[in-house]
């Protein structure tokens, strides 16, 4: 993640004020499942438990989406993203998109 950009799920940041709203920023990652991971996941489905292969895949996608969102915010001159949210959708059989989005702003301490 870009170290200069702070990301908040809140709409208002305590002890800070928004001095400029830059606009909507987003970042996405589309990942396909891997046959080897699917086999391991299928075995875990039989015995139960967390499917670590998919957990890792989603964590990597989430970080990539956040990185892309903060890069866009930085290019627009923001120093923070507020109201950050995530959503997922199936793009095709075996592939999913993870989208990170929020409002790029310039904030300063009060």
Phi, psi and omega in degrees: 000145178297124186291338181280341185259126175265141180241129181231141173277343179284156176276333179233137182259123180305138178065019177226155173232146177279121179257345177202132173263120182272319176137185182292134173230152181209159175212141181224163175217132177247124182234142175258150176289157181250135184305316179299318178292324179297322179295313178297320179296321178298319177295320179294328178298326181288313184268345180092168179109175181290140177267087186301327181298318179284326176301314179295318179300316180291323179296317178296318179296318180297315179296320179295319179295318178297316179303315181293322178295315182289329175297318178296318179298317180296319179297332180273357177093013179276161173239003178202159171235125178249160179064032182294136180222163176232149173213154178233155175207152178276125181271317176205176178303115178088004179227139181227151177252138171245124183244129173251135179211157179186188180255120177282132182218166168250123179241158173216156179291146179278000000 
